[in-house]
Amino acid sequence: MRKRKPYTYQFAETMRQLDGDGLLLAATKPNGESNVMTIGWGIIGVVWGRPVFTVLVRPSRHTHGFVEASGEFTVNVPTPEMSEFVLFCGTQSGRDHDKFAEFDMAVTPGHDVTAVTVDACPLVYECRVVQKNDVAPAAFDPAIVSRYYGRGDFHRVYYGEILGAWAW
Ligand SMILES: Cc1cc2nc3c(=O)[nH]c(=O)nc-3n(C[C@H](O)[C@H](O)[C@H](O)COP(=O)(O)O)c2cc1C
């Protein structure tokens, strides 16, 4: 059973994993269908007087439609034992796979959102989208565009108010 924690709980470890194998971004549509993908980019901070987890999702991701439809997401911090699942979620699409079912990963709706959380993850952030925007191609350092956007598919940026951080 997870307990509510401050959003800064184990911040350095969350950042280490974000910059490492990645974290798991999960979302659930109003019809109850869920999907999960790996993320390597994100920002935890304070905006509009609220704790916010900002994530970047390319429109081509299957997950994009889930966040659009629900206005919610969870960010789940995996254990080292979950590395195979994290890699799968970062290389395979929910269009072709039921990722949770194929890895027998149990999920539970969040306390503060209806989006699912991954039971095996010791720390999860439950977020409600309070702002979203698309990155502005013309405003980039050109080196970033050539490095990351050779095929377009510019990220949509979701600012998710952290309604709760929950950990074992
Ligand atoms: C380590 C790692 C980090 C990633 N970070 C992101 C990210 O921050 N944003 C994004 O749009 N895709 C990211 N991806 C790619 C998606 O996880 C990948 O395309 C995934 O298959 C999408 O799944 P979906 O189509 O089910 O949404 C990352 C992949 C890996 C392996």
The ligand as an SDF file (V2000), in Angstrom:
LIG
                    3D

 31 33  0  0  0  0  0  0  0  0999 V2000
   14.6480    5.7020  -22.7920 C   0  0  0  0  0  0  0  0  0  0  0  0
   13.5200    6.1880  -23.6540 C   0  0  0  0  0  0  0  0  0  0  0  0
   12.9760    7.4530  -23.4330 C   0  0  0  0  0  0  0  0  0  0  0  0
   11.9280    7.9270  -24.2320 C   0  0  0  0  0  0  0  0  0  0  0  0
   11.4010    9.1710  -23.9790 N   0  0  0  0  0  0  0  0  0  0  0  0
   10.3520    9.6280  -24.7100 C   0  0  0  0  0  0  0  0  0  0  0  0
    9.7770   10.9050  -24.4080 C   0  0  0  0  0  0  0  0  0  0  0  0
   10.1580   11.6010  -23.4540 O   0  0  0  0  0  0  0  0  0  0  0  0
    8.7660   11.3430  -25.2120 N   0  0  0  0  0  0  0  0  0  0  0  0
    8.3040   10.6000  -26.2800 C   0  0  0  0  0  0  0  0  0  0  0  0
    7.3930   11.0480  -26.9950 O   0  0  0  0  0  0  0  0  0  0  0  0
    8.8210    9.3690  -26.5570 N   0  0  0  0  0  0  0  0  0  0  0  0
    9.8270    8.8660  -25.7870 C   0  0  0  0  0  0  0  0  0  0  0  0
   10.3470    7.6220  -26.0400 N   0  0  0  0  0  0  0  0  0  0  0  0
    9.7760    6.8040  -27.1210 C   0  0  0  0  0  0  0  0  0  0  0  0
    8.4930    6.0640  -26.7240 C   0  0  0  0  0  0  0  0  0  0  0  0
    8.6020    5.4940  -25.4400 O   0  0  0  0  0  0  0  0  0  0  0  0
    8.2140    4.9520  -27.7610 C   0  0  0  0  0  0  0  0  0  0  0  0
    8.0510    5.5290  -29.0310 O   0  0  0  0  0  0  0  0  0  0  0  0
    7.0360    4.0770  -27.3950 C   0  0  0  0  0  0  0  0  0  0  0  0
    7.0890    2.9190  -28.1850 O   0  0  0  0  0  0  0  0  0  0  0  0
    5.6970    4.7690  -27.5880 C   0  0  0  0  0  0  0  0  0  0  0  0
    4.6780    3.8730  -27.2300 O   0  0  0  0  0  0  0  0  0  0  0  0
    3.1510    4.1120  -27.6210 P   0  0  0  0  0  0  0  0  0  0  0  0
    3.0750    4.1990  -29.1390 O   0  0  0  0  0  0  0  0  0  0  0  0
    2.4420    2.9080  -27.0710 O   0  0  0  0  0  0  0  0  0  0  0  0
    2.7290    5.3930  -26.9690 O   0  0  0  0  0  0  0  0  0  0  0  0
   11.4020    7.1220  -25.2730 C   0  0  0  0  0  0  0  0  0  0  0  0
   11.9480    5.8450  -25.4920 C   0  0  0  0  0  0  0  0  0  0  0  0
   12.9770    5.3770  -24.6900 C   0  0  0  0  0  0  0  0  0  0  0  0
   13.5350    3.9960  -24.9470 C   0  0  0  0  0  0  0  0  0  0  0  0
  1  2  1  0
  2  3  1  0
  2 30  2  0
  3  4  2  0
  4  5  1  0
  4 28  1  0
  5  6  2  0
  6  7  1  0
  6 13  1  0
  7  8  2  0
  7  9  1  0
  9 10  1  0
 10 11  2  0
 10 12  1  0
 12 13  2  0
 13 14  1  0
 14 15  1  0
 14 28  1  0
 15 16  1  0
 16 17  1  0
 16 18  1  0
 18 19  1  0
 18 20  1  0
 20 21  1  0
 20 22  1  0
 22 23  1  0
 23 24  1  0
 24 25  2  0
 24 26  1  0
 24 27  1  0
 28 29  2  0
 29 30  1  0
 30 31  1  0
M  END
$$$$
